[in-house]
Amino acid sequence: MKTKDIIALFDKYVIPNYTRYPIAIARGKGVHAWDADGKKYLDMFPGWAVNGLGHCHPKVVKAIQAQAGKLLHVPNTFYMEPQGRLSKRISENSFGGQCFYCNSGAEANEAAIKLARIHSPKGKYKIVTMRNSFHGRTLATISATAQPKYHKGFEPIVEGFTYVAFNNLKAVEKAADRHTCAVLLEPIQGEGGINVGRKEYLKGLRALCNKKKMLLIFDEVQTGMGRTGKYFGYQHFGVKPDVMTLAKALGGGVAMGAMVAKKSVAKSLVPGTHASTFGGNPLVCAAAIAVFDAIESEGLLENARLMGEYAMGKLRAMADEIDLIKEVRGVGLMIGVELTIPGADIANTCMDRGLLINCTHDTVLRFMPPMIVKKRHIDQSLRILRGVLKKAAAKKR
């Protein structure tokens, strides 16, 4: 089918709750994607950061094919080898916790919110979250998300969340009262504009949570699985959480989420308190194991670190040349380019020229290339971006 035919199907049969770009992606391989009309794109924001290994990584495809011929799904009332093996990989590469599986980042954060409440003494139920955060689209996770635009139309939101400024330890100290059971935050805010937590701030949160007997929960849905040059974003800061949440790149392209908790905390989630029908089935766990295998066998953590440094160096040089760029920030391959103008038209024009990036928080362009990216791909993408920005700058004069 051609793009116009696919769009016609959507217009008739699909709820229009997304603002969709007028292209239909038909296939992908590595850092590239092709639309239904055959146009090729360089994908520097693959799958909203889900395709951390790029499109259709051979190891992930092979693992899915092999597992599909054995066992697709069994309920979590049975044991299954893939889930056990994956949990070992996650635990040994993080802080030694235990895993609960679900299907998305929002569900993982829902699980963390429930765990924080059920683990804490009676009367402690509040959670402090950060302004410009993003934790999901369910009713509880939009309530945890400290951006009013996500609350609009869904009031009253779930009570118990207190919002404070990111990177402001004193604000958390002031907000945390005798009813507060946890602090929930992204170590590097994604949708909020690629805002990087300061090391002293995150260490201060750890000390504060220890002092007040609150849980420290890191939302690693976007930062997890190697994007920052380490398996998990918190590993850059010398701080360990009590709970972390994962999704996006974990499954290599299949729908998967996880919550990981210290054993002393995880024990509070007893049978009957939480569950997920599809969470952690053999198919998605096989895919996630293949993600770990690919990262380790191909040296992708180091590649993410090196390519991130390379890309940010090039972008900062571009900022010296083009005054529309206000700031370049990020860690590894999680990069934000803050503009002095709205960025949506810039991202759309890049798409027209064969480059897929994202605009968030109105003025921040997000670059989140797959971990397999090479210098030539970065150079190509920045040539396109530079041309678009130069043209926009000329129009502004």
Steps between C-alpha positions, in 0.01 A plus 500: 500500500608857434508770766173661387319165524631434851401850613151440360471183711601692811258781428215253492590244768759640747424743784684825416659548843848554352631787293644284223763595246374446142728204437447126549812313610510164321834348600823573680856374521766633734501881501269527198127477440297503177146623448230326299594701192864394521653819643802436723550673836794525738334422832661687789200452729407138425171385643488780759823352641359146499734376228818549698681254274350648185230342289479120488836419660600151375553358850158615615327377184668159530407467868135589431480255211649219706279565803185535289539140391525374859270696728336839462313548823425333829351670806718618784355229722762273339879523493671561166870494418525820289357719777737354756802545274407859415446590864852377577644722226314809624584437864869429446541810282321732742467496879414137574124543511208281403279556195131542425396507133230688316451648152597867510672775692170632634417156641847472652452835673153397616661194660763716668237738638301209641812339645603825670160528667461139607859480628468809717341529844131587514446870439806542277369525145626824343764503226715798402555538125675761288371777279545428127493129577319238295396163644225368272143535380293305753300699754754445779803566282363823350436600861865425577602697191549861608383662177148651514442446127476125562240547775261711294163335454573213740447678830475414780840336473625245752589663830828454681753653263703810589690684226830681547774642276749255349859522629382683815574293809367760743164491324477124556604539864222755550235294318572165670280478810399222738258363237762473223605147406716556190676731259449414131706655221683448173877535554500670160165648400402397148168644386564796730790617282808278566573652841794325670493443874798636692711244685484686832121531463446128444740412783311742721171331412647163596612635838165671557305184419719300736446754777123525460449129416359577156556297184710648221344400166675565170292503183750351252244439226691724260847498657527124548658226291816675388378823348722715723813289456428296812229240543298733723510875536543498878840331455649834391428657838633260764152450644286186521119513513270277701280452193542569130267469204587391146331471162564638149838352391474203739312282251691600188177604328237283668270637769660448838536671836659404830526619857812406693509527879743421779410167658416666831245717317380249240379262772207735568346414162339175613259285292177683434645852527601550137513308172523519121345248262752538219794633699827313455372230268760274330498690170581845639752361748686320221514829310633687805769237564611553139522875570744430784695260276529758222607781733772285653629321190509814286641741758199728471532670840839636396367588157212695656747693713740577214234584243319717754817699566560530127144616423490754783839639397373551145174654624682742729718607209180556304367713786800732462403546137119517522348723767169312498666236721483607864651191667607141431471260792475130571681181595606236250246470220230688690549847357293817512552807281316796649405763244407865536194432282230229500645178366204316346542656155874426511434132577231481227728656240775254595248220446421635155873480426531141623602547866281385789548687828256624764401831655402500866417770752431738209861606434719192559604271216561146621771286343488143627679294234521122532810372680629350175538846345827590329673834437388507137136478608546783749679711240219443250230589750678816612551613141125485452430676830758770430340575164154526654620724785700725267192553285286573807760746630507682167120535505510641852736785403 
